[in-house]
């Protein structure tokens, strides 16, 4: 057996044979032999039916019809029709979209022969009725086989849920209508060829289009893959309170479970204490709120959310903190004592006590200001100053000379 590749479909070839009888001893070349390549793959062929009839009722008397497909002889029929008025059900294996010529190979009484060609759908596509005017080599009938089914080309796309309804046929290019769509992914969002992207979540969905040829002989299919993306989701807003002594915190821990990963953080207040998603509360001024925005972007739109963190002063006791917000000078003092606030204390009331705890002087101090107390009349000794504010009480002491 010899396999030859690279031949052209539907073509007649001659071949010659030379035998090797031994070293440097070749036989005389014989030939040519002839063969015809199929016009298409066997899997693509359709089965047409050829019915033969004889008006006299004694068979075809040596007449035959040669069936040419695309110009190549695909076979001869009629030699076995030797008696009676009909021989039906002969099969013609024909390729799609081919010109078919049925040519007379004449025997005797050719004026009595008739035939009909039936396609796979049961329709008569060619025929010849008895005629006294035909002769050898005449083309008795011609027709073109039905095109093969064409489901178009496969395609894919990425759409947003906001795209709404997508017509899958727009991805097929040129295709035969009348086929059926199958929702391979079971999305439940397909009606005929219309896929509702807004009815499904993010994911990839596969569909197949199947169509038969007009003759019902061939079937073709194509596939469409749609990737659906939802709009970005940064999740819900969040808030928390941290001590200024707290360790570095990962802001991603404040995102809810629905938030998309891969976003970026923005330091809204420009604290300089944010690196990536890590915030260091020790680097900011306490007793204040700081906002950080989480932003996620995608082809279907961006989204953002805010995490607000209140940084509390936890570095020392409250009294130590409050004392740090007040300065008292000069100390020792002779005539006056100045009380200066450097923080954010409000509604401050000052009381000066002697060593026995007796209140000697009472006054108020402006926010972020200075209050001067007259102490020239006080006896020399140690005195205690209590500064009561909305934030708590600070205690200072001075010596009167």
Buried (B, 14 or more C-beta within 10 A) or exposed (E): EEEEEEEEBBBEBEEEEEEEEEEEEEEEEEEEEEEBBBBBEEEEBBEBBBBBBBEEEBBBBBBBBBBBBBEBBBBEBBEEBEEEBBBEEBEBBBBBBBEBBBBBBBBEBBEBBBBBBBBBBEEEBBBBEBEEEBEEEBBBBEBEBBBBBBBBEBBEBEBBBEBEEBEBBEBBEEBBEEBEBBBBBEBEBBEEBBBBBBBBEBEEBBBBBBBBBBBBBBEBBBBBBBEBBBBBBBBEBBEEEBBBBBEEBEBBEBBEEEBBEEBEBBBBBEBEBBEEBBBBBBEBEBEBEBBBBBBBBBEBBEBBBBBBBBBBBBEEEEEEBBBBBBBBEEEEBEEEBBBBBEBBBEEBEBBBBBEEEEEEBEBEBEEEEEBEBEBEEBEEEEBBBBBBBEBBBBBBEBEBE
